[in-house]
Amino acid sequence: MVRFSTLVILAGIVLLFVPIPPVATILGIVTIAIGVVMRLLG
């Protein structure tokens, strides 16, 4: 089964390509960072 942290990282990558630059870019970076932290702690 795919780990939840992997799904969070993928969601962050998708947010980077959403055409609302300031909001989506910040949310994408934060989401990827949360996914990486989850991966390291889990």
C-alpha positions in Angstrom: 0.0 0.0 0.0 1.2 3.5 -0.8 2.3 5.4 2.3 0.3 8.5 3.3 3.4 10.6 3.2 4.0 9.7 -0.5 0.4 10.9 -1.3 1.0 14.1 0.6 4.2 14.8 -1.4 2.4 14.0 -4.7 -0.4 16.4 -3.7 2.2 19.1 -3.1 3.7 18.5 -6.5 0.3 18.8 -8.1 -0.4 22.1 -6.2 2.8 23.6 -7.7 1.2 23.4 -11.2 -2.2 24.9 -10.2 -2.6 28.1 -12.1 -3.0 30.3 -9.0 0.6 31.2 -8.6 1.1 32.8 -5.1 -1.3 30.6 -3.1 -0.8 27.3 -4.9 3.0 27.7 -4.9 3.2 28.3 -1.2 0.7 25.5 -0.4 2.6 23.2 -2.7 6.0 23.9 -1.0 4.4 23.6 2.5 2.6 20.3 1.6 5.8 18.8 0.2 7.7 19.8 3.3 5.1 18.2 5.5 5.3 15.0 3.4 9.1 14.9 3.8 8.8 15.4 7.5 6.2 12.7 7.8 8.5 10.4 5.8 11.5 11.1 8.1 9.6 10.7 11.3 7.6 7.6 10.2 
